[in-house]
Amino acid sequence: MLDDKKNRPIVNAASEARPQTKIARYGERLLAAIRRNRLALHRLGLATSLIIVSISLFFFIRIVLTVSPQQLEYAFAATGLDQIALAFALSALSYLALTGYDGLALRHLRVKAPYRLTALASFTSYAVSFTLGFPLITGGAVRYWIYGPAGLSAGKVASLTAIAGITFWLGMGLIVGIGFLFEAQAVGEINHFHALANQLIGLGVIGALIAYFVWVGVRRWRGRPTIFNLALPGPVLTLGQMILGVVDVCSAAGALYVLLPHSGLAFLTFCALYSFACMLGIASNAPGGIGVFEATMLKGVGGPTESVLASLLLFRAIYYLIPFILAMALLGAHEAARRWRSLREAMEAPGDSDEN
């Protein structure tokens, strides 16, 4: 069972008396503006998703039509077993880091849970949401299926899912910022921007992350940082989120990197490209970002189209399809074991009452 500790008061009299900083005031004004324009932002997001999907599918289909089936078969055959084994190992490391997402979120929510339960909920929720898309819905549903019978409320599960999502975005944002800042020239060969423009983008992303870090620190000092009634982790846990996010994203990117033919891209540049492709895939709301992710990587990596496409398809199987199948099996086994325990307890109950 989960141990849900009592929460501390959100604010106290002393913290309320402290003056607001400029960052805190700007943050509150931004949140108020988002709340006022929520419907317009929702429509803008939907339109953006449709535009991303349309453009990506156009480029993806145009590229696929030029692929030679024979060359694609040769590309699959050219992939060594050592590359596949290393891709599996890096994928496992990525999913291991993902269990830390749930672990940090549970720590922030002051809920104690056995690691085996945390690992099961994290792995299955991400394997399902990565494949089906809509992570807040699919991932939250899987987590509630596992954590609910153990005593975690629906509200706590929703908070956990949101905090884990923030961890994912912090890691991707940090990698994109560092990649654009320190590999500006190499990134410029992909997006055709001037190196200075890429550096400015990198500085902007890192600046936004620093501002978020300062904001949660200031709000923590004043009481507890919240956004849309969600209590955010403080600066220490936020730093842990960034580190875990970087480990996860770099491991996942590495799983694809080792499958690709030698492209000449430095690993940091490739990680930034991978993170950007993932962001576009998530923004598109396409299941697993399929089509959008592939189109971005095909345009960015370069090299023989058949070789890159073969690597992408292998990566889809290793990082998405196989974990999804395993997650379905684990969920079925977990539910069967839970029902068997309930049935056994029900069968043993009359005997216990007769003895009494």
C-alpha positions as CSV (number, residue, x, y, z in Angstrom):
1,M,0.0,0.0,0.0
2,L,1.1,3.5,-0.6
3,D,1.9,5.8,2.3
4,D,0.4,9.2,1.6
5,K,1.8,11.8,4.1
6,K,0.0,14.9,5.2
7,N,0.9,18.0,3.2
8,R,2.3,21.0,4.9
9,P,0.3,24.3,4.7
10,I,0.8,26.0,1.3
11,V,1.6,29.4,2.8
12,N,2.0,30.9,6.2
13,A,1.6,34.4,7.6
14,A,5.3,35.1,7.3
15,S,5.6,34.0,3.7
16,E,2.5,36.1,2.8
17,A,4.1,39.2,4.2
18,R,7.2,38.8,2.0
19,P,7.3,41.1,-1.0
20,Q,6.9,39.7,-4.4
21,T,9.9,39.6,-6.7
22,K,9.7,40.8,-10.3
23,I,10.0,37.2,-11.6
24,A,7.1,36.1,-9.4
25,R,4.9,39.0,-10.5
26,Y,5.7,38.3,-14.2
27,G,5.0,34.6,-13.7
28,E,1.7,35.3,-12.1
29,R,0.7,37.7,-14.9
30,L,1.6,35.2,-17.5
31,L,-0.5,32.5,-15.8
32,A,-3.4,34.9,-15.5
33,A,-3.2,35.7,-19.2
34,I,-3.1,31.9,-20.1
35,R,-6.2,31.3,-18.0
36,R,-8.1,34.2,-19.7
37,N,-7.2,33.0,-23.2
38,R,-7.4,29.2,-22.6
39,L,-10.0,28.6,-25.4
40,A,-8.0,30.6,-27.9
41,L,-4.8,28.8,-26.9
42,H,-6.6,25.5,-27.3
43,R,-7.6,26.4,-30.8
44,L,-4.2,27.6,-31.6
45,G,-2.7,24.4,-30.4
46,L,-5.1,22.3,-32.5
47,A,-4.3,24.4,-35.6
48,T,-0.5,24.0,-34.9
49,S,-0.9,20.3,-34.6
50,L,-2.7,20.0,-37.9
51,I,0.0,22.2,-39.6
52,I,2.8,20.1,-38.2
53,V,1.2,16.8,-39.2
54,S,0.4,18.1,-42.7
55,I,3.8,19.4,-43.5
56,S,5.6,16.3,-42.0
57,L,3.4,13.9,-43.8
58,F,4.0,15.7,-47.1
59,F,7.8,15.5,-46.7
60,F,7.7,11.9,-45.3
61,I,5.5,10.6,-48.2
62,R,7.6,12.4,-50.7
63,I,10.8,10.8,-49.3
64,V,9.3,7.4,-48.9
65,L,8.2,7.4,-52.6
66,T,11.9,7.6,-53.6
67,V,12.9,4.6,-51.5
68,S,14.1,1.5,-53.3
69,P,12.7,-1.6,-51.6
70,Q,15.9,-3.6,-52.6
71,Q,18.2,-0.9,-51.1
72,L,16.0,-0.8,-47.9
73,E,16.4,-4.6,-47.6
74,Y,20.2,-4.3,-48.0
75,A,20.1,-1.6,-45.3
76,F,18.3,-3.9,-42.8
77,A,20.8,-6.7,-43.6
78,A,23.8,-4.3,-43.1
79,T,22.7,-3.5,-39.5
80,G,24.9,-5.6,-37.2
81,L,23.8,-7.6,-34.2
82,D,26.2,-5.5,-32.0
83,Q,24.3,-2.4,-33.1
84,I,20.9,-4.0,-32.2
85,A,22.2,-5.2,-28.9
86,L,23.6,-1.8,-28.0
87,A,20.3,-0.2,-29.0
88,F,18.4,-2.5,-26.7
89,A,20.8,-1.7,-23.8
90,L,20.4,2.1,-24.3
91,S,16.6,1.7,-24.6
92,A,16.7,-0.2,-21.3
93,L,18.7,2.6,-19.7
94,S,16.2,5.2,-21.0
95,Y,13.3,3.3,-19.5
96,L,15.2,2.8,-16.3
97,A,15.6,6.6,-16.1
98,L,11.9,7.0,-16.7
99,T,11.2,5.1,-13.5
100,G,13.0,7.9,-11.8
101,Y,10.4,10.3,-13.2
102,D,7.7,8.6,-11.1
103,G,10.1,8.3,-8.2
104,L,10.8,12.0,-8.0
105,A,7.1,12.8,-8.5
106,L,6.1,10.5,-5.7
107,R,8.8,12.0,-3.4
108,H,7.4,15.5,-4.2
109,L,3.8,14.3,-3.4
110,R,5.1,12.7,-0.2
111,V,3.9,9.3,-1.2
112,K,5.9,6.2,-0.4
113,A,5.7,3.2,-2.8
114,P,7.7,0.1,-3.4
115,Y,10.1,0.5,-6.3
116,R,8.7,-2.5,-8.0
117,L,5.3,-0.8,-8.1
118,T,6.8,2.5,-9.3
119,A,8.9,0.7,-12.0
120,L,5.8,-1.2,-13.2
121,A,3.6,1.9,-13.4
122,S,6.3,4.0,-15.0
123,F,7.4,1.5,-17.6
124,T,3.9,0.5,-18.7
125,S,2.5,4.0,-18.7
126,Y,5.4,5.3,-20.9
127,A,5.4,2.3,-23.2
128,V,1.7,2.7,-23.8
129,S,1.7,6.5,-24.1
130,F,4.8,6.6,-26.4
131,T,3.0,4.3,-28.8
132,L,-0.6,5.5,-28.6
133,G,0.1,9.2,-28.0
134,F,-1.9,11.6,-25.7
135,P,0.4,10.9,-22.7
136,L,-1.6,12.8,-20.1
137,I,-4.6,10.6,-20.9
138,T,-3.1,7.2,-21.7
139,G,-0.2,7.5,-19.3
140,G,-2.6,8.8,-16.5
141,A,-5.0,5.9,-17.1
142,V,-2.3,3.2,-16.9
143,R,-0.9,4.8,-13.8
144,Y,-4.3,5.0,-12.1
145,W,-4.9,1.3,-13.0
146,I,-1.8,0.4,-11.0
147,Y,-1.6,3.0,-8.3
148,G,-5.3,3.3,-7.7
149,P,-5.8,-0.2,-6.1
150,A,-2.7,0.6,-4.0
151,G,-4.4,3.6,-2.4
152,L,-3.4,6.6,-4.6
153,S,-6.3,9.0,-5.4
154,A,-7.1,10.1,-9.0
155,G,-6.0,13.6,-8.1
156,K,-2.6,12.4,-6.9
157,V,-2.2,10.3,-10.1
158,A,-3.0,13.3,-12.2
159,S,-0.4,15.4,-10.4
160,L,2.2,12.6,-10.7
161,T,1.6,12.3,-14.4
162,A,1.9,16.1,-14.9
163,I,5.1,16.3,-12.9
164,A,6.6,13.4,-14.8
165,G,5.7,15.2,-18.0
166,I,7.5,18.3,-16.8
167,T,10.6,16.2,-16.1
168,F,10.6,15.0,-19.7
169,W,10.3,18.5,-21.1
170,L,13.0,19.9,-18.9
171,G,15.4,17.3,-20.1
172,M,14.6,17.8,-23.8
173,G,14.7,21.6,-23.4
174,L,18.1,21.5,-21.7
175,I,19.6,19.3,-24.5
176,V,18.1,21.5,-27.2
177,G,19.5,24.6,-25.6
178,I,23.0,23.2,-25.1
179,G,23.0,21.7,-28.6
180,F,22.0,24.9,-30.3
181,L,24.5,26.9,-28.2
182,F,27.6,24.8,-28.5
183,E,27.0,23.1,-31.8
184,A,25.5,26.1,-33.6
185,Q,27.5,25.6,-36.8
186,A,26.6,21.9,-37.1
187,V,22.9,22.6,-36.3
188,G,23.0,25.4,-38.9
189,E,23.8,22.8,-41.6
190,I,20.5,21.1,-40.6
191,N,18.1,24.0,-40.1
192,H,20.0,26.4,-42.5
193,F,20.1,29.1,-39.8
194,H,23.1,31.3,-39.2
195,A,25.3,30.1,-36.3
196,L,24.6,33.3,-34.4
197,A,20.8,32.7,-34.7
198,N,21.2,29.2,-33.4
199,Q,23.2,30.4,-30.5
200,L,20.6,33.0,-29.6
201,I,17.9,30.2,-29.7
202,G,20.1,28.1,-27.4
203,L,20.6,31.0,-25.1
204,G,16.8,31.7,-25.1
205,V,16.0,28.1,-24.2
206,I,18.6,27.9,-21.5
207,G,17.5,31.3,-20.2
208,A,13.9,30.1,-20.0
209,L,15.0,27.0,-18.0
210,I,17.0,29.2,-15.6
211,A,14.1,31.5,-15.2
212,Y,11.8,28.5,-14.4
213,F,14.4,27.3,-11.9
214,V,14.6,30.7,-10.2
215,W,10.8,31.0,-10.2
216,V,10.2,27.7,-8.5
217,G,13.0,28.6,-6.0
218,V,11.5,32.0,-5.2
219,R,8.0,30.6,-5.0
220,R,9.3,27.8,-2.7
221,W,10.8,30.5,-0.5
222,R,7.5,32.3,-0.4
223,G,5.4,29.1,0.2
224,R,4.9,26.5,-2.5
225,P,5.2,27.0,-6.3
226,T,1.9,26.2,-8.1
227,I,0.6,26.5,-11.6
228,F,-3.0,25.7,-12.5
229,N,-3.4,24.4,-8.9
230,L,-0.5,21.9,-9.4
231,A,2.1,22.2,-6.7
232,L,5.5,22.1,-8.5
233,P,8.7,20.6,-7.1
234,G,11.2,22.9,-5.5
235,P,14.7,23.7,-6.9
236,V,16.4,20.6,-5.6
237,L,13.9,18.2,-7.1
238,T,13.8,20.4,-10.3
239,L,17.5,19.9,-10.6
240,G,17.0,16.2,-10.2
241,Q,14.3,16.4,-12.9
242,M,16.7,18.0,-15.3
243,I,19.4,15.4,-14.7
244,L,17.0,12.5,-15.1
245,G,15.5,14.0,-18.2
246,V,19.0,14.4,-19.8
247,V,19.9,10.8,-19.0
248,D,16.6,9.5,-20.4
249,V,16.7,11.6,-23.7
250,C,20.4,11.0,-24.3
251,S,19.9,7.2,-23.8
252,A,16.9,7.1,-26.2
253,A,18.8,9.2,-28.7
254,G,21.8,6.9,-28.4
255,A,19.6,3.9,-29.1
256,L,18.9,5.4,-32.5
257,Y,22.3,6.9,-33.0
258,V,24.0,3.4,-32.9
259,L,21.6,2.1,-35.5
260,L,22.3,4.8,-38.0
261,P,25.0,4.6,-40.7
262,H,27.9,6.9,-40.0
263,S,26.4,10.4,-40.7
264,G,29.2,12.6,-39.4
265,L,26.9,14.3,-36.9
266,A,28.4,14.7,-33.4
267,F,26.4,13.1,-30.7
268,L,25.4,16.4,-29.0
269,T,24.1,17.7,-32.4
270,F,22.2,14.5,-32.9
271,C,20.7,14.7,-29.4
272,A,19.5,18.2,-30.1
273,L,18.0,17.0,-33.4
274,Y,16.4,14.0,-31.7
275,S,14.9,16.2,-29.0
276,F,13.5,18.7,-31.5
277,A,11.9,15.8,-33.5
278,C,10.4,14.4,-30.3
279,M,9.0,17.9,-29.5
280,L,7.4,18.1,-32.9
281,G,6.0,14.6,-32.5
282,I,4.4,15.5,-29.2
283,A,3.1,18.8,-30.5
284,S,1.4,17.0,-33.4
285,N,-0.5,14.7,-31.1
286,A,0.1,11.9,-33.6
287,P,0.3,8.5,-31.9
288,G,4.0,8.1,-31.0
289,G,4.7,11.1,-33.2
290,I,4.7,8.7,-36.1
291,G,5.5,10.3,-39.4
292,V,6.4,13.6,-37.8
293,F,9.4,12.2,-36.0
294,E,10.6,10.2,-39.0
295,A,10.2,13.1,-41.4
296,T,12.3,15.4,-39.1
297,M,15.0,12.8,-38.7
298,L,15.1,11.9,-42.4
299,K,15.6,15.6,-43.3
300,G,18.0,16.3,-40.5
301,V,20.4,13.3,-40.5
302,G,21.1,13.1,-44.2
303,G,22.9,10.3,-45.9
304,P,21.3,7.4,-47.8
305,T,17.5,7.5,-47.4
306,E,17.2,3.8,-47.3
307,S,19.8,3.4,-44.5
308,V,18.3,6.1,-42.4
309,L,14.7,4.8,-42.8
310,A,15.8,1.2,-42.0
311,S,17.4,2.6,-38.8
312,L,14.3,4.5,-37.9
313,L,12.1,1.4,-38.4
314,L,14.4,-0.7,-36.3
315,F,14.3,2.0,-33.6
316,R,10.5,2.0,-33.7
317,A,10.5,-1.7,-33.1
318,I,13.1,-1.7,-30.3
319,Y,12.1,1.4,-28.4
320,Y,8.3,1.5,-29.1
321,L,6.8,-1.7,-30.3
322,I,8.6,-4.3,-28.2
323,P,8.2,-2.3,-24.9
324,F,4.5,-1.8,-25.8
325,I,4.0,-5.5,-26.2
326,L,5.9,-6.2,-23.0
327,A,3.8,-3.5,-21.2
328,M,0.6,-5.2,-22.3
329,A,1.8,-8.5,-21.0
330,L,2.9,-7.0,-17.6
331,L,-0.4,-5.2,-17.2
332,G,-2.3,-8.4,-17.9
333,A,-0.1,-10.3,-15.4
334,H,-0.5,-7.6,-12.8
335,E,-4.3,-7.5,-13.1
336,A,-4.5,-11.3,-13.1
337,A,-2.3,-11.5,-9.9
338,R,-4.4,-8.8,-8.2
339,R,-7.7,-10.6,-9.0
340,W,-6.3,-13.9,-7.9
341,R,-5.3,-12.3,-4.5
342,S,-8.8,-10.8,-4.1
343,L,-10.4,-14.2,-5.0
344,R,-8.1,-16.1,-2.5
345,E,-8.9,-13.6,0.2
346,A,-12.6,-13.9,-0.5
347,M,-12.3,-17.7,-0.3
348,E,-10.3,-17.7,2.9
349,A,-12.7,-15.2,4.7
350,P,-15.6,-17.6,5.4
351,G,-13.2,-20.2,6.9
352,D,-11.7,-17.5,9.2
353,S,-15.1,-16.4,10.3
354,D,-16.2,-20.0,11.0
355,E,-13.1,-20.6,13.2
356,N,-14.0,-17.5,15.2
